[in-house]
Amino acid sequence: MTATTPAAAVPARPRTGRRAPWASALRVLVRKPGRIVGLAILVFFALMGVFGPYLYPGDLAVDPEAIYAPPSAQHWLGTDFAGSDVLQELVVGARYVLLTAAVAALATVVIGTTVGLVAGYHRGLADSALMRATDFVLTIPGLPLLIVLSTLWSFGQPLQMGLVLGVTGWGGVARAVRSQTLSLRERGFLEAARGLGLPTRHVIVRELLPNIAPFVAMNLLLAVIQFIGAEVALFFLGVVPFSSSNWGVMLNQAVFSGGVMNSPEALTYLLAPLVCILLITLGIVLFLDAIDELFNPRLRERS
């Protein structure tokens, strides 16, 4: 007969006391209600951008007899100067605005982070050359440059416009990432990695980049706010062709075509996109507070 070991005699696996990453993130998120509100706002607008055009697959219906109709059960946000539903324009235009801002923010962070990491880690000639290029980008006024580029090339599609915005706006991120890299370059774990003879690519990607990832994530969200404003401003000024409905076009038509100053009925048409931009900004600011505490041990200990 084979002897069996009592359950109590089997040594238990010691507990380390460490929480799973998702548990820590959830704990930080629910600590303050504002963070949940911020995340809910961002999720809401993300769903609007993804599924909005499917809710209104057809073109905007024009009803000359319902020009600037007040909000009602049929038109929740009223109608515009052509009798089209404001809510439909708002939902359909969300995809263009958010996709363009997301592409621009991603391009800015990728270029700026790469330049900042290489310049801060290698220093010397590479640092000098890359920082002079960064200074050149920073000295060019952003909005006037975009206005000039929009007259030379037609970038009315979200991907094209997002790339143009991102390529012209990475200078600030590059300088900030370089500063973070310089402060980490002489730390013990990086000196140990270099002492082991690890390739430079491994040291930057596997050792250095994870330590500045929270900083990069925060810059990504802040860049979304920046590029939403820049994109809407370009369409409001009318320097980009109106290839599709978006919030900048709504503001342009509310002011110039609708004459909101002379037509109080156009106020809803003007306020709808402005409120959406304000809510997205508020959501990002509230959510950044959670990211800051999640990756900052001192804030977690204080809480």
N, C-alpha and C positions, 0 to 999 in steps of 0.2 A: 504494500500500500504506500502510495506517495504521500509524504508529509506535506501539509499545507501550512502556509504562513498566515497567522492571524492578521486581520486587516489593520489592527492597531499597531502591529509590529513593523509595517511597511513605512519607511521614513517618508514624511510628507515633504513636498517641494517647498522650499522657503519662499516666502512672498517678498518681493522687492519693494513693495509700496509705491511703485510707479503706476500712474494712470495711463490708459491708452490715449494716443493723440486725439482721437475723436472725442473722448470723454473730457479732456482738458479744454478742447475748443468749445464744446457744448456748455461747459461750466462757465467759461468766460463770457459766452454769448448771452446766457440767461441771467448773468449777474446784474445787468442794467437793462430795463425795458427798452430804452432808446436804441440799443443795439439790435434787438429783435425787430423793432420798427424799421430801422435802416435796412436790414436784410430783407424784410418783407417788401419794402418799396422797390429794391433792386430786382427781386424775383418777379414782382408784378410787371415792371417795365420790360424785363427780359422776355417774359411770356408774351407781352404785347408785341414786342418786336418780332418774335418768332411766328406767332399764330395770328397776328393782326390781319395780314393780307388774306388769310384763309377765312376769316370771319366776314370780310367784305371782298369777295373775289371779283365783283363787277366794277365797272367804271363809276365814277361819281355821277350820280343822277342830278340833272339840272332842272329846277322847277322855278321859272320866272315869277310864279304867283306866290312863292314862299320865301322871297328875299328877306334876309335878316329876321326870320321868324324867331320869336322868343323860345326858350327851352320848354319842351312839352313832352308828353308821353311818346309821341312819334319821333321827335328830334330832341334827345336829352340835353344837348348843348346848343340847340338852335341851329340856324342855317347861316350860310355866308352870303356874299354879295350876289352869287348866282343861284341861290336857293339850294345849294348842296348841303348835306348833313355835316356839321362840324365834327361830330364824334367820329364819323367815318374817315374824314381827312386826318384827324388826329391819330387814329389807330393805324391807318395805312402808312402815314408818314413816319411813324415810330421806327419801323425797320430801317429806313434809309438813314435816319439820324443816328441811331444806336450802332448800326453796322459800320458806318463811316467812322464814328468816334472810336469804336473798338479796334478797327484796323489801324487807325492812326496812332492810338495809344500803344498798341502792340509793337508797331514799327519803331516808334520813338524809344520805347524801353529796350527793345532788342539792340538797336544801333547804339543808343547811349550807354547801355550796360557793357556792351562789347568794347567800345572805345574807352570807357572809364576803367574797366578791368585791365586791359592791355597797357594803358598809359600808367596807371598806378602801380602795377606789378613790375613792369620792365624798367620804368623810369628812363633816364638817359635820353638818347636821341628819339626813341619811339614816343616817349612822354612829351617831349618838346614839339615834335611834329603833329601829334594828335591834338594837343592842346591849342596849337595855333589854328588848326582846322576848326576846333570847337569854338574858339574866340571869333572866327570868321562867321560861323553860323549864328552866334549870339548877337553879333553886331548888326545883322540884317533885320530890319523891322518885319515882324511876321505877317501881319495883315496886309500891308502894302505889297509885300512880295507875293502873297497868295493872289491878290487882285491882279497883279501883272501876269503871273503864271496862268491865271484863268482866262485871260484874254489871248494868250498864245496857244494854249492847249485846252481842249474841251474835256474836262474830267468830271462830267456830270454823274458818272456811276459811282456807287459807294466804294468799291475796291480801288478805283483810280484816285478818287479824291482822298480816301484815307491814306494811301501811300504817299501822295504829295504832301499832305499835312504832316505825316510822320517823318518824312525825310527832311523837312524844313524845321522841325521842332525838337531835335534830340539833344541840343547843346546843354541845356540845364541839367538833364539827367546824367550826361557824361561827366560833367564837373562834379556833381554830387557823388556819383559812384566812385570816381577817382579819389575823392577825399576819404570815403569809407575804406577803399582798398589800401591807401597809404597808412591809415590807422591800424589796419590788420596785418600789414605785410611783415612786420617784425615780431609778430606774436610767436610764442614757442611752438605751436602746432605746425605753423607754416615753415619755420626753420627746421623742425624735425623732418617734415616731408621733403624739403630740399636736401637735407643731410642724407636721407635714404636714397637719393638719386632718382626720385620720381620725376617723370617727364613734366615739363611746364604745363602742358595741357591738362594733365591729371591734377596738378596742384591748383590750378585756377578753377577747373570745373568741379572737382570733387571736394576740395578743401576750402577754397575761398568763396566761391559762389553761394554755397548754402548759408554762409554766415551773413551775407548781405541780401539774401532772398526776401526777408520781410521788408527791408527798405525798398527793394525793387517793386514788391507788390503794392506798397503804399503809393509809390510814384506812378504805377500803372493806373490806379483808380483816380488819382489826382489828374493824370493826363486825360482821362475820359471827360472830366468836367471841362478842362481847357479846350478840348477839341470839339465838344458839343457847342460851346460858345463860339468858337471860330467858324465852324461850319454854318451854324444858323446865321451868323453875321454876314457871311458871303452871300447866302441866298437872300437875306433881307435887303442887302445892297443891290441885288440884281445883277451881279457880275458873273454868276454861273447860270447856264441855261436851265430852265425849269423842265427837266426831263420827267419828273414825277412829283407827286405830292410829298411834302415834308414840312416840318415846323417852320423853317426859314421862309418858305414860300407862303405859308399862311400869314406870317407876320408882315411880309411884303405886301400881300394883297389886302390885308386888313387896313394897313396904313395908307397905301397909295391907291389901290383900286376901290377899296371900300370907303376910304375917308373916315376913319374912326373919329377924327376930331370933329367932323361935321355930322356924323351919323352915330348917335349913342347906341343904336341897335347893334352896331358892329363890335361892341365891347367884349362880348363873349367870344367872338371869333379871334380877337386879339389876346385875350387873357388865357385861353385854353392852352396854347403851346408854352406860354411863359410860366404857367403854373406847373406844367410837366417838367420843364427844365429846372425849376426851383425844387421840385420834389426829388428829382434825381440827384441834384447837388446835396440836398439834405440827407438822402439815403446813404450816399457815399461818405459824407462826413461822419454820420453816426456809426457806420460800419467800420470806418477807419479806427475808431476808438477801440473796438474789439480786437482788431489786428494788432494795434499797438500793445495792448495788454497781453495778448496771447504770446507774442514773441519777446516781451520784455520781462525778464524774471523779477526785477525790482517792483514793477507794478503789480505782478501777481502776488508777491509776498506782502505788499502793502495792503492789497485788497483782502 
